[in-house]
Amino acid sequence: MNPPVRVLYLAGSGRSGSTLVTTVLGQYDGVFAAGELRYLWQRGELENRPCGCGRPLRDCPLWDRVRRELPTDRAAAIAAGLRGRLRMRGLPALLRRHRRGLRPVPAHPDDAVLADLYAAVARHTGARVVVDSSKLPPYGALLGALPGIELRVLHLVRDPRATAFSWRRRRGLDGDTDPELMSRPPVWKAALLWLVWNTVTVRLWGDRAPAGYLRVRYEDLTADPEATLRRIVAFAGADPDGGPFTGPATVRLTPTHSVAGNPSRHRTGPVPITADVQWRRDLSRWSYALVTALTAPGLRRFGYPWRRGGPAPAGAGRPARGGPAATGGRSVGVGRAGSTGHEEG
């Protein structure tokens, strides 16, 4: 009998640094940066968008080996099925089932294919840990119920004013030359998504700390990158030694084979890890006030100030139900969203 596949699932809202964290984690021995695997069927198989290595996904030798074990002829149906099963309107029922100890996302015939996907990835990469940065809590709940999956959840949180500002930037889905733009939700929608996804993440996994849930704030990550990434790697169950850091806040990145995510996943070579704080200067007063009002419960929960420029001490966010708040780190990664309206990066 094959051992279970350990999946480190990055959960929370988009634009919170997940792409950078995934790329850096992929530089450690035994860790495979898979990217946003919920998009494999649509972005990878159907649209043949670039793998993290730069090749179209169907031309990537690694993904070619994985794809041979999957029913790729059913990619459109699998992608459509996932979209239907993971809709926001299903969240109340999902949480009710979770409270009752039931499977949060009802079983489906495609679940066997999803389990086979993660097993094939682990087999062909030899990874001890597969990093999936899909972020969407319902998809993480689906994964956690699959046979052969050992799920550990890394909850990334960032100031909602910063994420709302980042969502409004105009960016190509796969880089500046891509005519298809990432979605740009209005600030009110970005704020509500932030509140919903982060709250649901805590509801689903907050009581699994310290073994199964770790919360890390972007702001703490950007204060001490190396120490924070070492803590994340150890939480995932991999060896934190021999990582890509060439200095306290600089990493040397080699190509990964990540699926979907922020175009920064293609960056290689020396990369400084610095906080993106442009929003503090350029987010309008009206937008700041609106996002603050809509996310007020989360601001208190995760330790963010109400006033612009107010202090947010490292590690101030106190996880619900005993979950730890990580200290350390800097991060240039900001989340992105695809044109379909799903969060990304």
TIFIKE-537012 format. One record per residue (C-alpha): x, y, z; residue in one letter. Coordinates in steps of 0.02 Angstrom, whole numbers. Example, Ala and Ser with C-alpha at 12.3 -4.5 7.8 and 13.67 -1.06 7.14 Angstrom:
// TIFIKE-537012
<doke <615 -225 390> A>
<doke <684 -53 357> S>
This chain:
// TIFIKE-537012
<doke <0 0 0> M>
<doke <70 170 -50> N>
<doke <96 300 87> P>
<doke <-20 450 83> P>
<doke <31 603 -16> V>
<doke <69 748 99> R>
<doke <-8 906 27> V>
<doke <34 1077 98> L>
<doke <-119 1177 51> Y>
<doke <-103 1367 46> L>
<doke <-272 1436 97> A>
<doke <-347 1609 114> G>
<doke <-377 1758 1> S>
<doke <-284 1798 -159> G>
<doke <-147 1930 -167> R>
<doke <-73 1873 -1> S>
<doke <97 1814 -59> G>
<doke <54 1634 -101> S>
<doke <146 1629 -268> T>
<doke <310 1685 -192> L>
<doke <293 1567 -44> V>
<doke <255 1422 -161> T>
<doke <403 1462 -274> T>
<doke <524 1477 -128> V>
<doke <459 1316 -49> L>
<doke <490 1227 -214> G>
<doke <677 1262 -195> Q>
<doke <690 1148 -41> Y>
<doke <736 965 -58> D>
<doke <585 850 -61> G>
<doke <460 990 -94> V>
<doke <369 1009 -260> F>
<doke <289 1177 -301> A>
<doke <134 1120 -397> A>
<doke <49 1290 -402> G>
<doke <-140 1304 -412> E>
<doke <-186 1126 -457> L>
<doke <-372 1162 -461> R>
<doke <-334 1253 -624> Y>
<doke <-239 1109 -703> L>
<doke <-388 1050 -803> W>
<doke <-440 1220 -873> Q>
<doke <-281 1325 -881> R>
<doke <-162 1182 -909> G>
<doke <-248 1047 -1010> E>
<doke <-378 1147 -1107> L>
<doke <-290 1314 -1128> E>
<doke <-111 1246 -1126> N>
<doke <-49 1397 -1030> R>
<doke <134 1405 -974> P>
<doke <204 1291 -842> C>
<doke <315 1375 -714> G>
<doke <464 1314 -818> C>
<doke <404 1423 -964> G>
<doke <347 1286 -1083> R>
<doke <163 1265 -1127> P>
<doke <102 1141 -999> L>
<doke <67 1001 -1123> R>
<doke <246 1018 -1187> D>
<doke <325 1008 -1014> C>
<doke <412 838 -995> P>
<doke <362 823 -812> L>
<doke <179 861 -840> W>
<doke <179 749 -994> D>
<doke <224 602 -882> R>
<doke <90 650 -755> V>
<doke <-43 678 -889> R>
<doke <-18 503 -959> R>
<doke <-96 435 -800> E>
<doke <-248 549 -806> L>
<doke <-407 553 -913> P>
<doke <-357 712 -1003> T>
<doke <-496 685 -1130> D>
<doke <-617 727 -989> R>
<doke <-529 889 -938> A>
<doke <-673 1003 -988> A>
<doke <-800 901 -889> A>
<doke <-686 892 -737> I>
<doke <-654 1080 -741> A>
<doke <-840 1117 -757> A>
<doke <-879 997 -616> G>
<doke <-756 1082 -499> L>
<doke <-827 1253 -538> R>
<doke <-1001 1192 -497> G>
<doke <-951 1105 -336> R>
<doke <-848 1250 -267> L>
<doke <-967 1396 -291> R>
<doke <-979 1525 -152> M>
<doke <-1165 1496 -133> R>
<doke <-1125 1322 -69> G>
<doke <-1026 1386 80> L>
<doke <-1169 1383 208> P>
<doke <-1204 1200 170> A>
<doke <-1018 1160 171> L>
<doke <-998 1235 345> L>
<doke <-1152 1146 409> R>
<doke <-1085 978 352> R>
<doke <-917 1019 430> H>
<doke <-997 1059 598> R>
<doke <-1090 893 593> R>
<doke <-931 796 559> G>
<doke <-983 756 381> L>
<doke <-881 771 223> R>
<doke <-886 959 183> P>
<doke <-893 936 -6> V>
<doke <-1004 790 -56> P>
<doke <-921 644 -144> A>
<doke <-916 644 -334> H>
<doke <-854 520 -466> P>
<doke <-714 641 -513> D>
<doke <-639 625 -340> D>
<doke <-545 469 -391> A>
<doke <-464 566 -534> V>
<doke <-411 705 -416> L>
<doke <-333 579 -296> A>
<doke <-242 499 -442> D>
<doke <-176 672 -494> L>
<doke <-89 703 -327> Y>
<doke <-23 525 -319> A>
<doke <49 542 -495> A>
<doke <130 709 -453> V>
<doke <213 637 -298> A>
<doke <269 482 -392> R>
<doke <347 572 -540> H>
<doke <431 709 -437> T>
<doke <485 602 -291> G>
<doke <423 740 -176> A>
<doke <387 713 8> R>
<doke <276 868 5> V>
<doke <167 933 -137> V>
<doke <129 1119 -119> V>
<doke <-42 1169 -187> D>
<doke <-75 1356 -184> S>
<doke <-257 1347 -242> S>
<doke <-311 1447 -88> K>
<doke <-498 1419 -109> L>
<doke <-558 1342 56> P>
<doke <-690 1228 -24> P>
<doke <-559 1149 -136> Y>
<doke <-447 1121 14> G>
<doke <-593 1040 105> A>
<doke <-622 928 -47> L>
<doke <-438 876 -47> L>
<doke <-438 839 138> G>
<doke <-575 709 113> A>
<doke <-488 618 -30> L>
<doke <-412 447 4> P>
<doke <-224 446 5> G>
<doke <-206 632 47> I>
<doke <-126 696 207> E>
<doke <-175 880 213> L>
<doke <-82 1017 306> R>
<doke <-148 1194 290> V>
<doke <-42 1351 280> L>
<doke <-157 1499 303> H>
<doke <-83 1657 226> L>
<doke <-161 1821 280> V>
<doke <-125 1998 221> R>
<doke <-199 2168 266> D>
<doke <-363 2179 168> P>
<doke <-328 2358 113> R>
<doke <-168 2293 30> A>
<doke <-255 2149 -57> T>
<doke <-397 2260 -119> A>
<doke <-271 2381 -193> F>
<doke <-172 2239 -273> S>
<doke <-329 2166 -355> W>
<doke <-355 2331 -448> R>
<doke <-188 2324 -539> R>
<doke <-196 2286 -726> R>
<doke <-93 2132 -763> R>
<doke <-89 2000 -897> G>
<doke <-140 1826 -843> L>
<doke <31 1757 -889> D>
<doke <135 1915 -896> G>
<doke <137 2089 -970> D>
<doke <120 2029 -1150> T>
<doke <-34 1922 -1116> D>
<doke <-189 2009 -1187> P>
<doke <-300 1915 -1065> E>
<doke <-303 2013 -903> L>
<doke <-321 1952 -727> M>
<doke <-489 1997 -652> S>
<doke <-501 2165 -564> R>
<doke <-643 2156 -438> P>
<doke <-701 2320 -360> P>
<doke <-632 2354 -187> V>
<doke <-796 2309 -101> W>
<doke <-796 2137 -182> K>
<doke <-612 2109 -144> A>
<doke <-648 2154 38> A>
<doke <-792 2032 52> L>
<doke <-692 1893 -29> L>
<doke <-551 1926 94> W>
<doke <-670 1915 242> L>
<doke <-762 1760 180> V>
<doke <-612 1656 127> W>
<doke <-508 1695 282> N>
<doke <-654 1664 400> T>
<doke <-699 1500 316> V>
<doke <-517 1444 322> T>
<doke <-513 1469 510> V>
<doke <-682 1381 531> R>
<doke <-624 1230 433> L>
<doke <-448 1206 500> W>
<doke <-410 1326 644> G>
<doke <-434 1190 774> D>
<doke <-303 1078 692> R>
<doke <-155 1181 752> A>
<doke <-13 1153 779> P>
<doke <6 992 678> A>
<doke <-117 1025 537> G>
<doke <-138 1214 529> Y>
<doke <-15 1359 529> L>
<doke <-61 1541 505> R>
<doke <67 1664 434> V>
<doke <36 1848 402> R>
<doke <115 1928 249> Y>
<doke <174 2071 358> E>
<doke <266 1952 475> D>
<doke <335 1854 328> L>
<doke <408 2014 256> T>
<doke <493 2056 420> A>
<doke <604 1901 426> D>
<doke <591 1793 269> P>
<doke <718 1659 305> E>
<doke <659 1616 480> A>
<doke <477 1613 425> T>
<doke <509 1501 274> L>
<doke <609 1382 382> R>
<doke <463 1371 501> R>
<doke <342 1337 358> I>
<doke <455 1202 285> V>
<doke <469 1117 454> A>
<doke <280 1126 475> F>
<doke <260 1043 304> A>
<doke <371 901 361> G>
<doke <522 935 250> A>
<doke <703 977 291> D>
<doke <721 1166 321> P>
<doke <910 1161 292> D>
<doke <990 1194 124> G>
<doke <859 1317 62> G>
<doke <878 1452 -72> P>
<doke <922 1598 41> F>
<doke <1083 1688 -3> T>
<doke <1050 1821 129> G>
<doke <916 1858 261> P>
<doke <798 1930 129> A>
<doke <864 1865 -38> T>
<doke <832 1700 -125> V>
<doke <904 1621 -280> R>
<doke <761 1543 -377> L>
<doke <768 1405 -507> T>
<doke <620 1362 -621> P>
<doke <475 1266 -547> T>
<doke <334 1171 -632> H>
<doke <192 1266 -552> S>
<doke <19 1272 -630> V>
<doke <-63 1443 -639> A>
<doke <-33 1583 -515> G>
<doke <46 1754 -517> N>
<doke <164 1778 -667> P>
<doke <303 1809 -541> S>
<doke <314 1619 -530> R>
<doke <423 1630 -686> H>
<doke <556 1736 -599> R>
<doke <726 1654 -579> T>
<doke <895 1703 -514> G>
<doke <925 1816 -363> P>
<doke <761 1888 -300> V>
<doke <749 2010 -154> P>
<doke <601 1980 -40> I>
<doke <526 2148 5> T>
<doke <355 2204 61> A>
<doke <240 2287 -66> D>
<doke <175 2440 27> V>
<doke <121 2550 -119> Q>
<doke <-58 2537 -58> W>
<doke <-16 2639 96> R>
<doke <16 2789 -15> R>
<doke <-99 2760 -164> D>
<doke <-258 2680 -97> L>
<doke <-390 2816 -92> S>
<doke <-462 2875 73> R>
<doke <-635 2818 19> W>
<doke <-575 2643 -30> S>
<doke <-477 2627 132> Y>
<doke <-630 2672 235> A>
<doke <-744 2554 137> L>
<doke <-629 2404 150> V>
<doke <-598 2439 334> T>
<doke <-785 2444 370> A>
<doke <-822 2284 273> L>
<doke <-679 2184 350> T>
<doke <-689 2251 528> A>
<doke <-717 2079 609> P>
<doke <-565 2009 520> G>
<doke <-455 2157 562> L>
<doke <-479 2122 746> R>
<doke <-457 1934 726> R>
<doke <-295 1946 627> F>
<doke <-219 2094 719> G>
<doke <-231 2234 589> Y>
<doke <-254 2418 635> P>
<doke <-407 2516 584> W>
<doke <-315 2677 549> R>
<doke <-199 2704 401> R>
<doke <-20 2688 457> G>
<doke <-69 2616 625> G>
<doke <46 2489 704> P>
<doke <28 2305 661> A>
<doke <157 2220 772> P>
<doke <237 2061 708> A>
<doke <139 1908 759> G>
<doke <-7 2014 819> A>
<doke <-137 1905 733> G>
<doke <-198 1777 858> R>
<doke <-261 1620 772> P>
<doke <-433 1558 820> A>
<doke <-444 1400 923> R>
<doke <-261 1400 969> G>
<doke <-181 1413 795> G>
<doke <-7 1491 795> P>
<doke <40 1654 713> A>
<doke <209 1642 630> A>
<doke <340 1774 652> T>
<doke <466 1822 521> G>
<doke <477 1858 336> G>
<doke <469 1976 188> R>
<doke <368 1941 33> S>
<doke <355 2013 -141> V>
<doke <222 1891 -196> G>
<doke <49 1963 -218> V>
<doke <-104 1862 -264> G>
<doke <-190 1872 -431> R>
<doke <-352 1819 -506> A>
<doke <-393 1743 -671> G>
<doke <-520 1814 -793> S>
<doke <-645 1681 -741> T>
<doke <-665 1770 -575> G>
<doke <-578 1636 -473> H>
<doke <-439 1694 -358> E>
<doke <-262 1659 -408> E>
<doke <-84 1691 -350> G>
